[in-house]
Amino acid sequence: MNRRAPAILAAAIFALLLLALFYSIAEILLLLFIAVLFSLYLSAITDALQRWLSLPRALGLVSAVVLTAVGATGVGYLIVPPVVEQTQELIQILPGLLGRWDAQLVALARRSPMVAQILGPLQQGETYLGGVLQSIGGAVRGLVPYVFSTAHVLIQIISVLVMGIYFALRPALYREGLIALAPPVHRDLVRDLLAELGATLRAWIVGQLLAMVSLGLLTWIGLELLGVPYALAFGVFTGAVAIVPFFGTLVSTLLPALFVLGSAGIIKALLVVLLGVGVHVVEANLVAPMIMERQVQLPPVLTLLSVLVMGHLLHLIGLLVAVPVLATAMVVTRRIYVQRILEGKGFRRAIRDQPVEVKLPADDGVLVHPAAKEATLPAILEQ
């Protein structure tokens, strides 16, 4: 046991150094992961064009990039101007809206001692929402340099786009290069693992995009029917934050409800909350199962933990990729740790050619050839 101690200590130190290295370059690794997701999105469109129009892969990829750019430009042209206008108007009326909210809280605290105890005493000139707004403002000011560092963000976006296009153009080159890093006896397993990862992540990408669109449209239509101002801005916001599970749903439901609470009363605010809950229930139970076809099954608790951990470690970019990172980890854990280690299947692909029982004259009545296959039956019978 003492002889193995130095080797164990060296392995532990090496593992810690490796973890420290990965953490130091975590942002770069996540950008690479986002590039892979973008390449899977382009590959899905390219494969569809190849299937429907029999286009060469290079031409199909160019068509996919052009279609994506044209679609994004068209959507931006139609949606961005009214959304910007509505957002600016919303920001202008926000101070008066906050004043009405605070007045309602003060009146509620005067009527209910329990509410007053929860909210706490107010000093002269203070408001209940003042501290909350200061905290939110500090968080936003801390986030702005990270999000809007123009050169840094531009370099990252260009890098992701270029890497994604190259990955989608020649996926076999990078896939086989990664497979070649594994020992020869494990390469079939790595190939199967990469194929399952690709199918899982592609299903998540398609499902997430369509879910965001459906949530945005349903929210916009519902708010318009309820007569809520700035319905388009709230709908676009709902679709955008849907990429963050749980928290995106919570914020996109409460934000328009709080707005309505300050301008139209509690009844309409409750209707807006019910609308938000109903829209997300429809998306979760009707849209998502049809889109993802049970390809991506993520436990809710693990999804929530993934969002919390990735957001804490890597902030905004961690929130964006928390779910696909979790899906990747679950596929790897199931295929490697559960099936190959715990269930004892080993690290080689299961042999598909099973022995065939061949009845031959023998003392025991049945002789099973050790390497019998359907192709070798004539040779065995000739013996």
Buried (B, 14 or more C-beta within 10 A) or exposed (E): EEEEEEEEEEEEEEEEEEEEEEEEEBBEEBBBBBBBBBBBBBBBBBBEBBEEEEBEBEEBBBBBBEEBEEEEEEEEEEBEEEBEEBBEEBEEBEEEBBEEBBEBBBEEBEEEEEEBEEBEEBEEEEBBBEEEBEEEEEEEEEEEEEEEEEEEEEEBEEBBBEBBBBBBBEBEEBBEEEBEEBEEEBBBBBBEBBEBBBBBBBBBBBBBBBBBBBBBBBBBBBBEEBEBBBBBBBBBBBBBBBBBBEBBBBEBBBBBBBBBBBBBEEEBBEBBBBBBEEBBEBBEEEBBEEBBEEBBEBEEEEBBEBBBBBBEEBBEBBBBBBBBBBBBEBBEEEBBEEBBEEEEBEBEBEEEEEEEEBEEEEEEEEBEBEEBEEEBEEEBEEE
